[in-house]
Amino acid sequence: MINEFKKEIIENYLKANKISKTKFCKLCGISCCTLEKIQNNKNYRIGALFKIAKVVKIQVHQMFGKD
């Protein structure tokens, strides 16, 4: 069983704050390439998730699962 990243978390954040993916990546301190890897469930460093969670103001475990 694979827990997939909830892409809608970032999409909703981008829409609510009216920012681009590039600006979001700068806020988080990650590269656009890393964001794409996370959204496509490719290999990435776990530290990037903590950076995103801090900006979006949720806990890391809330980014995964089926809801």
N, C-alpha and C positions, 0 to 999 in steps of 0.2 A: 504494500500500500504506500503510495507516494502522496505526501501532503503538498499540494501545489500552492504557489504564491497567489494571493488574491490580488489580481491586477487592478480590480476596481478601487482598491484603497488609494492607490496613487492617482488613478484617473479622476476620482472624485475630488481629491485634494487639488489637483491641477485646475479643475473646473471651478471649484469653490473659491480659489485664490487668484484665478485668472492669470496663471503663469505658464510658461513653456517648460518642456522637459529639461531643456538646457539650464534654465534658471533654477529649477528644482534640484538638479544635480549639483549646481554651485552652492545652493543652500545646505545641502546634505554633505558636501565635501567628497562626492564620488564622481566618477567619470560617466559620461553618457553610455559608454560601452558596458560598464558595470551594471547600469540600470537595465539595459537591454538583456543582459545575461540573467538578471534576477527575474525579469518579467517572462522570459522564455524558459525558465527552470534549467539553465545551464550552470556550469561550475562558476562559483564566485566565492569571495571571502566573506565569512560570517560577519565581520566588522561592519560591512556595508549595510547590513540589515539594522544594526543598532543605530547607525547614523540616520537612516531613513525613519526609523521608529521615533527618534528624538524630535525630528522635524514635524512629523505627522502627529505626534503626541499620542502614540499608542504603544502597547507592549509588543515585542517581537512575535510572541506566540499567536497574537491576533492576526498576523499577516498570512497565516496558513490555515488550511482546512477547507471544508466544504460548508458553506452557509448560503 
